[in-house]
Amino acid sequence: MTILPTLLTSANPLSFSQQNPQKTLNPQTRNPNLNHVKITRNTPIHKKFPNKKTMATLIGTAVALTTPLFLGAASAAAELPSVVGSSLQLVEPSNALSLPTWAIHVSSVVEWIAAMILVWQYGEKSGYESWKGLSWGMVPLLGGAFCACTWHFFYNSESLEVLVAIQGALTVIGNATMCIAAYRIYKSSQESSIDT
């Protein structure tokens, strides 16, 4: 394991190359110690991490950290006290969501927000302003998702059951607004096809 000592003793621990890069002069100060770093897009991953041991370590760490998501929270929670001691016990109600279920809930909300942003950007770049309406039509459904996540976060508390009703109402409203937005996109595309 030569990676750990290299990372701990290196002046630049994020430099994974075994070779010393050629120093260039900074045009403003003419100092060879202030190097420029050219950031390029679409750099292949093997060029970013030329050291194969470092790449294998990163991939292994990622697999080790995400494995509990696939094993299930119940088995991970059962093994946790034996690993960290019995002083840290996880006590959750029986209706608590598991870690994989939380991962799905949170990633769904993040994906929905990303979809809203992408739809908005498509409307701006393509010149079809009606697509922005679809992004606005997605907002009530996002509100419904936040209601569901909030209710689950508080272990489906009976005092917060109003969130279930709000979530249902926002789902109906969101389906209607997305239907209206889709119709507006259809009409806009029909008008633009007639004009051309």
FISE-98767 format. One line per 4 residues: number of its first residue (from 1); their letters; for each residue x, y, z of N, C-alpha, C. Coordinates in nm, 4 decimals. Atoms other than C-alpha are relative to their C-alpha. Layout:
REM residues N
NUM) a) X,Y,Z,X,Y,Z,X,Y,Z  ...
This chain:
REM residues 196
1) mtil) 0.0844,-0.1184,0.0000,0.0000,0.0000,0.0000,0.0887,0.1244,0.0000  -0.0839,-0.1193,0.0104,0.2183,0.2808,-0.1257,-0.0819,0.1249,-0.0207  0.0835,-0.1167,0.0282,-0.0756,0.5100,-0.1935,-0.0170,0.0860,0.1238  0.0235,-0.0766,-0.1214,-0.1453,0.6113,0.1658,0.1228,0.0803,0.0422
5) ptll) -0.1160,-0.0832,-0.0350,0.2134,0.7158,0.2500,0.0254,0.1102,-0.1022  -0.0189,-0.1020,0.1031,0.2312,0.8982,-0.0835,-0.0968,0.1153,0.0223  0.0988,-0.1050,-0.0229,-0.0901,1.0870,-0.0066,0.0325,0.0814,0.1244  -0.0273,-0.0698,-0.1249,0.0230,1.1722,0.3463,0.1254,0.0857,-0.0065
9) tsan) -0.1260,-0.0738,0.0033,0.3738,1.2908,0.2585,0.0145,0.0908,-0.1196  -0.0123,-0.0798,0.1221,0.3114,1.4501,-0.0798,-0.0375,0.1453,0.0259  0.0342,-0.1425,-0.0093,0.3111,1.8270,-0.1126,-0.1327,0.0272,-0.0687  0.1268,-0.0126,0.0714,0.0210,1.7900,-0.3546,-0.0675,-0.1361,0.0026
13) plsf) 0.0545,0.1349,-0.0151,-0.1808,1.4893,-0.2348,-0.0997,-0.0380,-0.1081  0.0962,0.0335,0.1034,-0.4278,1.5139,-0.5198,0.0664,-0.0239,-0.1348  -0.0733,0.0300,0.1215,-0.1574,1.4680,-0.7832,0.0282,-0.1491,-0.0009  -0.0092,0.1449,-0.0009,-0.1888,1.1005,-0.8684,0.1076,-0.0521,-0.0942
17) sqqn) -0.1011,0.0430,0.0953,0.0813,1.0925,-1.1313,0.1306,-0.0260,0.0710  -0.1287,0.0316,-0.0588,0.4133,0.9330,-1.0449,0.1091,0.0910,-0.0556  -0.0989,-0.0863,0.0617,0.5964,1.1746,-1.2753,-0.0223,0.1426,0.0442  0.0126,-0.1413,-0.0323,0.6701,1.5363,-1.1948,-0.0454,0.0747,-0.1244
21) pqkt) 0.0444,-0.0733,0.1182,0.4740,1.7631,-1.4259,0.1004,0.1095,-0.0343  -0.0899,-0.1049,0.0444,0.6723,2.0089,-1.6324,-0.0531,0.1340,0.0480  0.0426,-0.1272,-0.0554,0.6615,2.3482,-1.4638,-0.0008,0.1058,-0.1094  0.0092,-0.1107,0.0939,0.5457,2.6437,-1.6666,-0.0013,0.1288,0.0799
25) lnpq) -0.0044,-0.1285,-0.0682,0.5926,3.0073,-1.5821,-0.1370,0.0642,-0.0018  0.1223,-0.0774,-0.0080,0.2938,3.2026,-1.4630,0.0275,0.1328,-0.0703  -0.0313,-0.1216,0.0754,0.2758,3.4906,-1.7133,-0.0148,0.1278,0.0817  0.0191,-0.1219,-0.0771,0.1656,3.7392,-1.4475,0.1137,0.0214,0.0994
29) trnp) -0.1028,-0.0168,-0.1025,0.4351,3.6708,-1.1867,0.1348,-0.0547,-0.0423  -0.1216,0.0664,0.0456,0.6977,3.4734,-1.3825,0.0600,-0.0900,0.1082  -0.0429,0.0867,-0.1096,0.7149,3.2404,-1.0849,-0.0277,-0.1444,-0.0403  0.0248,0.1385,0.0421,0.7658,2.8698,-1.1723,-0.0782,-0.0809,0.1029
33) nlnh) 0.0735,0.0746,-0.1020,0.5989,2.7632,-0.8445,-0.1500,0.0226,-0.0066  0.1430,-0.0260,0.0162,0.2609,2.9110,-0.9412,-0.0415,-0.0504,-0.1372  0.0330,0.0622,0.1280,0.1550,2.6721,-1.2146,-0.1431,0.0291,-0.0398  0.1356,-0.0083,0.0540,-0.1453,2.7065,-1.4373,-0.0528,-0.1413,-0.0144
37) vkit) 0.0654,0.1273,0.0250,-0.3899,2.4226,-1.4555,-0.1076,0.0271,-0.1018  0.1000,-0.0174,0.1038,-0.5857,2.4030,-1.7744,-0.1102,-0.1026,0.0221  0.1138,0.0885,-0.0226,-0.9281,2.2601,-1.7074,-0.0684,-0.0195,-0.1337  0.0634,0.0295,0.1275,-1.0676,2.0871,-2.0108,-0.1227,-0.0846,0.0238
41) rntp) 0.1200,0.0824,-0.0079,-1.4012,1.9301,-2.0708,0.0280,-0.1327,-0.0695  -0.0048,0.1302,0.0650,-1.4462,1.5698,-2.1743,0.1369,-0.0665,0.0111  -0.1265,0.0687,-0.0226,-1.1156,1.4546,-2.0307,-0.0314,-0.1442,0.0386  0.0281,0.1398,-0.0359,-1.1179,1.0736,-2.0270,0.0417,-0.0280,0.1437
45) ihkk) -0.0237,0.0278,-0.1413,-1.1246,0.9285,-1.6779,0.1389,-0.0581,0.0222  -0.1325,0.0578,-0.0196,-0.8014,0.7359,-1.7315,0.1091,0.1061,-0.0074  -0.0971,-0.1092,0.0011,-0.6227,1.0668,-1.7987,-0.0052,0.0788,0.1303  0.0120,-0.0712,-0.1265,-0.7565,1.2214,-1.4769,0.0702,-0.0753,0.1117
49) fpnk) -0.0632,0.0840,-0.1002,-0.6282,0.9295,-1.2695,0.0904,-0.1005,-0.0698  -0.0861,0.0910,0.0754,-0.3300,0.7799,-1.4538,0.0522,-0.1169,0.0829  -0.0485,0.1065,-0.0858,-0.2279,0.5689,-1.1531,-0.1117,-0.1021,0.0185  0.1053,0.1023,-0.0043,-0.4239,0.2424,-1.1787,-0.0313,-0.0443,0.1423
53) ktma) 0.0254,0.0376,-0.1393,-0.3809,0.1653,-0.8078,-0.0947,0.1002,0.0653  0.0878,-0.1020,-0.0563,-0.5454,0.4946,-0.7167,-0.1424,-0.0182,-0.0514  0.1321,0.0211,0.0582,-0.8332,0.4277,-0.9555,-0.0674,-0.1212,0.0644  0.0561,0.1197,-0.0631,-0.8815,0.0786,-0.8086,-0.0404,0.0287,0.1439
57) tlig) 0.0330,-0.0364,-0.1382,-0.8771,0.2252,-0.4564,-0.1287,0.0813,0.0048  0.1219,-0.0813,0.0035,-1.1422,0.4838,-0.5471,-0.1230,-0.0850,-0.0297  0.1133,0.0865,0.0349,-1.3665,0.2224,-0.7077,-0.0328,-0.0930,0.1162  0.0226,0.0883,-0.1148,-1.3187,-0.0153,-0.4127,-0.0664,0.0723,0.1152
61) tava) 0.0620,-0.0792,-0.1063,-1.4057,0.2604,-0.1665,-0.1463,0.0274,-0.0316  0.1388,-0.0256,0.0386,-1.7196,0.3469,-0.3619,-0.0861,-0.1241,0.0179  0.0753,0.1245,-0.0168,-1.8293,-0.0175,-0.3652,-0.0210,-0.0297,0.1477  0.0114,0.0283,-0.1433,-1.7578,-0.0552,0.0066,-0.1007,0.0917,0.0678
65) lttp) 0.0927,-0.0941,-0.0626,-1.9571,0.2566,0.0924,-0.1439,-0.0209,-0.0449  0.1369,0.0172,0.0484,-2.2591,0.1675,-0.1213,-0.0554,-0.1399,0.0227  0.0473,0.1364,-0.0234,-2.2803,-0.2031,-0.0336,-0.1120,-0.0070,0.1031  0.1109,0.0084,-0.0956,-2.4973,-0.1448,0.2774,-0.1345,0.0409,-0.0595
69) lflg) 0.1272,-0.0372,0.0622,-2.7592,0.0174,0.0521,-0.0679,-0.1204,-0.0624  0.0574,0.1137,0.0686,-2.8035,-0.3096,-0.1314,-0.0242,-0.1186,0.0930  0.0200,0.1094,-0.0944,-2.7809,-0.5393,0.1694,-0.1260,0.0183,0.0833  0.1179,-0.0287,-0.0799,-3.0717,-0.3699,0.3409,0.0387,0.0591,0.1330
73) aasa) -0.0304,-0.0687,-0.1250,-3.0831,-0.1517,0.6449,-0.0148,-0.0921,0.1196  0.0215,0.0883,-0.1146,-3.2040,-0.4332,0.8690,0.1267,-0.0789,0.0328  -0.1216,0.0763,-0.0279,-2.8919,-0.6439,0.8279,0.1135,0.0919,0.0425  -0.1042,-0.0953,-0.0392,-2.6670,-0.3369,0.8524,-0.0227,0.0478,0.1434
77) aael) 0.0299,-0.0449,-0.1350,-2.8449,-0.2199,1.1676,0.0258,-0.1113,0.1022  -0.0252,0.1115,-0.0910,-2.8137,-0.5677,1.3196,0.1486,-0.0164,0.0271  -0.1434,0.0154,-0.0168,-2.4368,-0.5686,1.2635,0.0643,0.1227,0.0645  -0.0600,-0.1237,-0.0493,-2.3778,-0.2075,1.3731,0.0374,-0.0055,0.1475
81) psvv) -0.0413,0.0026,-0.1404,-2.3844,-0.2652,1.7523,0.1233,-0.0862,0.0249  -0.1185,0.0828,-0.0199,-2.1255,-0.5411,1.7222,0.1257,0.0690,-0.0507  -0.1151,-0.0709,0.0547,-1.9000,-0.3098,1.5230,0.0384,0.1173,0.0888  -0.0306,-0.1209,-0.0758,-1.9270,0.0116,1.7276,-0.0257,-0.0130,0.1488
85) gssl) 0.0261,0.0178,-0.1428,-2.0300,-0.1311,2.0616,-0.1479,0.0111,0.0295  0.1416,0.0033,-0.0334,-2.3577,-0.1689,2.2388,-0.0512,0.1335,0.0528  0.0466,-0.1285,-0.0518,-2.3682,0.1920,2.3589,-0.0792,0.0787,-0.1043  0.0734,-0.0682,0.1064,-2.4991,0.3094,2.0217,-0.1030,-0.0960,-0.0576
89) qlve) 0.1044,0.0862,0.0529,-2.8277,0.1370,1.9595,-0.0984,0.0841,-0.0775  0.0964,-0.0690,0.0833,-3.0578,0.2402,1.6808,-0.1396,-0.0470,0.0377  0.1363,0.0337,-0.0382,-3.4123,0.2506,1.8056,-0.0935,0.0808,-0.0879  0.0957,-0.0645,0.0890,-3.6688,0.3268,1.5396,-0.1306,-0.0758,0.0085
93) psna) 0.1288,0.0709,-0.0002,-4.0379,0.2489,1.5223,-0.0068,-0.1020,-0.1133  0.0117,0.1070,0.0995,-4.1498,-0.0492,1.3202,-0.0422,0.0525,-0.1368  0.0437,-0.0533,0.1291,-4.2946,0.1751,1.0486,0.1034,0.0927,-0.0634  -0.1058,-0.0840,0.0563,-3.9621,0.3513,0.9794,0.0402,-0.0535,-0.1376
97) lslp) -0.0437,0.0390,0.1329,-3.8445,0.3494,0.6193,0.1434,-0.0512,0.0054  -0.1356,0.0543,0.0060,-3.5366,0.1457,0.5370,0.0899,0.0949,-0.0788  -0.0959,-0.0848,0.0705,-3.2214,0.3051,0.3993,-0.0177,-0.0061,-0.1519  0.0236,0.0016,0.1446,-3.2811,0.1796,0.0415,-0.1280,0.0745,-0.0400
101) twai) 0.1239,-0.0718,0.0313,-3.6369,0.3169,0.0532,0.0228,0.1497,0.0072  -0.0335,-0.1422,-0.0078,-3.5047,0.6547,0.1679,0.0820,0.0429,-0.1202  -0.0821,-0.0327,0.1171,-3.2475,0.6441,-0.1119,-0.0875,0.0187,-0.1232  0.0909,-0.0128,0.1143,-3.5279,0.5921,-0.3645,-0.0822,0.1274,0.0118
105) hvss) 0.0790,-0.1221,-0.0184,-3.7407,0.8717,-0.2149,0.0821,0.1247,-0.0331  -0.0828,-0.1193,0.0193,-3.4577,1.1252,-0.2095,0.0471,0.0109,-0.1445  -0.0469,-0.0072,0.1387,-3.3199,1.0320,-0.5519,-0.1135,0.0335,-0.0956  0.1143,-0.0354,0.0852,-3.6695,1.0574,-0.7017,-0.0264,0.1499,0.0032
109) vvew) 0.0207,-0.1448,-0.0108,-3.7068,1.4124,-0.5702,0.1108,0.0749,-0.0744  -0.1123,-0.0649,0.0688,-3.3604,1.5066,-0.6972,-0.0148,-0.0141,-0.1513  0.0207,0.0209,0.1436,-3.4361,1.3544,-1.0384,-0.1133,0.0868,-0.0529  0.1122,-0.0831,0.0439,-3.7664,1.5424,-1.0558,0.0442,0.1455,-0.0143
113) iaam) -0.0518,-0.1370,0.0084,-3.5906,1.8720,-0.9831,0.0903,0.0138,-0.1221  -0.0880,-0.0037,0.1175,-3.3280,1.7891,-1.2472,-0.0817,0.0010,-0.1288  0.0857,0.0014,0.1181,-3.6042,1.7111,-1.4981,-0.0652,0.1362,-0.0220  0.0592,-0.1333,0.0125,-3.7718,2.0449,-1.4242,0.1010,0.0989,-0.0586
117) ilvw) -0.1044,-0.0897,0.0496,-3.4433,2.2265,-1.4845,0.0291,-0.0273,-0.1467  -0.0289,0.0352,0.1387,-3.3750,2.0366,-1.8072,-0.1122,0.0412,-0.0937  0.1139,-0.0421,0.0828,-3.7249,2.1037,-1.9415,0.0034,0.1515,-0.0188  -0.0082,-0.1469,0.0090,-3.6843,2.4743,-1.8619,0.1108,0.0420,-0.0970
121) qyge) -0.1111,-0.0331,0.0885,-3.3449,2.4865,-2.0348,-0.0310,-0.0346,-0.1448  0.0394,0.0347,0.1362,-3.4857,2.3067,-2.3383,-0.0921,0.1073,-0.0575  0.0896,-0.1054,0.0459,-3.7603,2.5683,-2.3594,0.0754,0.1273,-0.0366  -0.0782,-0.1200,0.0290,-3.5037,2.8484,-2.3473,0.0856,-0.0172,-0.1246
125) ksgy) -0.0953,0.0183,0.1099,-3.2541,2.7000,-2.5932,-0.0680,-0.0296,-0.1318  0.0673,0.0344,0.1249,-3.5021,2.5681,-2.8464,-0.0893,0.1131,-0.0504  0.0885,-0.1089,0.0395,-3.7135,2.8820,-2.8482,-0.1476,-0.0335,0.0153  0.1383,0.0399,-0.0242,-4.0307,2.6887,-2.7631,-0.0357,0.0349,0.1442
129) eswk) 0.0296,-0.0488,-0.1348,-4.1500,2.8896,-2.4646,-0.1068,-0.0843,0.0704  0.1047,0.0811,-0.0628,-4.4423,2.6515,-2.4076,0.0595,-0.1129,0.0854  -0.0633,0.1030,-0.0810,-4.1953,2.3981,-2.2674,0.0259,0.0496,0.1414  -0.0177,-0.0543,-0.1353,-4.1334,2.6317,-1.9750,-0.1266,-0.0210,0.0829
133) glsw) 0.1256,0.0267,-0.0691,-4.5003,2.5855,-1.8884,-0.0047,-0.1403,0.0573  -0.0055,0.1364,-0.0530,-4.4366,2.2137,-1.8489,0.0817,-0.0038,0.1283  -0.0807,-0.0066,-0.1211,-4.1663,2.2940,-1.5974,-0.0815,0.0571,0.1162  0.0873,-0.0554,-0.1043,-4.4142,2.5102,-1.4046,-0.1080,-0.1013,0.0394
137) gmvp) 0.1019,0.1008,-0.0292,-4.6714,2.2308,-1.4313,0.0504,-0.1119,0.0892  -0.0595,0.1045,-0.0831,-4.4307,1.9972,-1.2529,0.0135,0.0419,0.1465  -0.0204,-0.0512,-0.1360,-4.4126,2.2188,-0.9425,-0.0965,-0.0615,0.1020  0.0878,0.0604,-0.1021,-4.7281,2.0874,-0.7670,0.0372,-0.1446,0.0348
141) llgg) -0.0405,0.1372,-0.0288,-4.6041,1.7302,-0.8027,0.1255,-0.0035,0.0871  -0.1161,-0.0100,-0.0876,-4.2748,1.8341,-0.6455,-0.0441,0.0314,0.1428  0.0543,-0.0289,-0.1329,-4.4709,1.9815,-0.3551,-0.0591,-0.1241,0.0647  0.0539,0.1253,-0.0515,-4.6521,1.6494,-0.3186,0.1097,-0.0948,0.0454
145) afca) -0.1131,0.0842,-0.0391,-4.3182,1.4687,-0.3079,0.0605,0.0473,0.1322  -0.0514,-0.0524,-0.1276,-4.1975,1.7004,-0.0320,-0.0936,-0.0348,0.1159  0.0959,0.0389,-0.1054,-4.5176,1.6296,0.1652,0.0210,-0.1458,0.0402  -0.0188,0.1426,-0.0302,-4.4625,1.2541,0.1362,0.1292,-0.0233,0.0775
149) ctwh) -0.1281,0.0190,-0.0694,-4.0965,1.2754,0.2396,-0.0055,0.0550,0.1427  0.0122,-0.0583,-0.1341,-4.1812,1.5011,0.5339,-0.0791,-0.0936,0.0912  0.0828,0.0905,-0.0804,-4.4517,1.2624,0.6562,0.0800,-0.1242,0.0393  -0.0816,0.1175,-0.0310,-4.2136,0.9658,0.6313,0.1137,0.0343,0.0954
153) ffyn) -0.1103,-0.0404,-0.0874,-3.9341,1.1615,0.8031,-0.0438,-0.0022,0.1460  0.0531,0.0015,-0.1365,-4.1567,1.1936,1.1107,-0.0739,-0.1299,0.0305  0.0508,0.1347,-0.0264,-4.2354,0.8202,1.1034,-0.1509,-0.0113,-0.0165  0.1423,0.0091,0.0335,-4.5823,0.8618,0.9518,-0.0885,0.0360,0.1189
157) sesl) 0.0704,-0.0431,-0.1210,-4.7059,1.0491,1.2566,-0.1468,0.0308,-0.0306  0.1430,-0.0261,0.0171,-5.0827,1.0632,1.3006,-0.0311,0.1488,0.0051  0.0252,-0.1438,-0.0083,-5.0596,1.4326,1.3873,0.0323,0.0709,-0.1317  -0.0350,-0.0600,0.1293,-4.9203,1.4966,1.0365,-0.0734,-0.0655,-0.1166
161) evlv) 0.0732,0.0655,0.1073,-5.1767,1.2959,0.8423,-0.0612,0.0984,-0.0993  0.0478,-0.1005,0.0937,-5.2927,1.6220,0.6868,0.0938,0.0084,-0.1210  -0.0940,0.0000,0.1119,-4.9767,1.5950,0.4736,-0.0387,-0.1012,-0.1075  0.0449,0.1000,0.0963,-5.1213,1.2838,0.3105,-0.1103,0.0589,-0.0882
165) aiqg) 0.1070,-0.0635,0.0767,-5.4314,1.4797,0.2066,0.0551,0.1087,-0.0920  -0.0609,-0.1052,0.0830,-5.2204,1.7713,0.0840,0.0764,-0.0631,-0.1157  -0.0749,0.0681,0.1058,-4.9983,1.5316,-0.1086,-0.0940,-0.0527,-0.1086  0.0977,0.0484,0.0973,-5.3023,1.3744,-0.2751,-0.0572,0.1131,-0.0833
169) altv) 0.0540,-0.1152,0.0731,-5.4461,1.7152,-0.3661,0.1041,0.0562,-0.0971  -0.1055,-0.0515,0.0882,-5.1121,1.8330,-0.5073,0.0255,-0.0933,-0.1181  -0.0153,0.0947,0.1102,-5.0906,1.5154,-0.7141,-0.1079,0.0221,-0.1052  0.1098,-0.0255,0.0947,-5.4324,1.5814,-0.8707,0.0236,0.1320,-0.0737
173) igna) -0.0253,-0.1309,0.0618,-5.3467,1.9483,-0.9300,0.1183,-0.0098,-0.0966  -0.1182,0.0144,0.0854,-5.0038,1.8553,-1.0717,-0.0294,-0.0772,-0.1268  0.0384,0.0733,0.1207,-5.1528,1.5992,-1.3096,-0.0784,0.0895,-0.0951  0.0779,-0.0916,0.0842,-5.3967,1.8649,-1.4332,0.0898,0.1061,-0.0635
177) tmci) -0.0876,-0.1036,0.0563,-5.1277,2.1315,-1.4748,0.0941,-0.0573,-0.1051  -0.0850,0.0606,0.1028,-4.9022,1.8914,-1.6634,-0.0793,-0.0335,-0.1250  0.0868,0.0260,0.1158,-5.1938,1.7943,-1.8878,-0.0219,0.1289,-0.0792  0.0191,-0.1299,0.0661,-5.2613,2.1626,-1.9625,0.1287,0.0420,-0.0712
181) aayr) -0.1284,-0.0364,0.0610,-4.8901,2.2227,-2.0273,0.0280,-0.0840,-0.1237  -0.0206,0.0865,0.1164,-4.8731,1.9232,-2.2620,-0.0894,0.0432,-0.1157  0.0910,-0.0485,0.1050,-5.1763,2.0544,-2.4517,0.0545,0.1290,-0.0620  -0.0584,-0.1249,0.0521,-5.0092,2.3965,-2.4820,0.1215,-0.0279,-0.0886
185) iyks) -0.1135,0.0384,0.0845,-4.6951,2.2293,-2.6188,-0.0504,-0.0538,-0.1336  0.0596,0.0546,0.1225,-4.9098,2.0392,-2.8694,-0.0506,0.1120,-0.0900  0.0533,-0.1120,0.0796,-5.0873,2.3580,-2.9817,0.1136,0.0836,-0.0585  -0.1137,-0.0788,0.0465,-4.7573,2.5440,-3.0075,0.0723,-0.0691,-0.1148
189) sqes) -0.0674,0.0725,0.1080,-4.6037,2.2707,-3.2210,-0.0857,-0.0033,-0.1263  0.0890,-0.0034,0.1163,-4.9108,2.2661,-3.4451,0.0079,0.1359,-0.0705  -0.0093,-0.1346,0.0567,-4.8899,2.6434,-3.4934,0.1327,0.0217,-0.0705  -0.1297,-0.0182,0.0627,-4.5192,2.6314,-3.5689,0.0138,-0.0843,-0.1259
193) sidt) -0.0064,0.0822,0.1209,-4.5669,2.3481,-3.8216,-0.0839,0.0627,-0.1113  0.0812,-0.0685,0.1009,-4.8398,2.5511,-3.9991,0.0749,0.1201,-0.0573  -0.0752,-0.1186,0.0430,-4.6159,2.8597,-4.0137,0.1138,-0.0368,-0.0941  -0.1145,0.0354,0.0837,-4.3337,2.6679,-4.1810,-0.0396,-0.0673,-0.1252
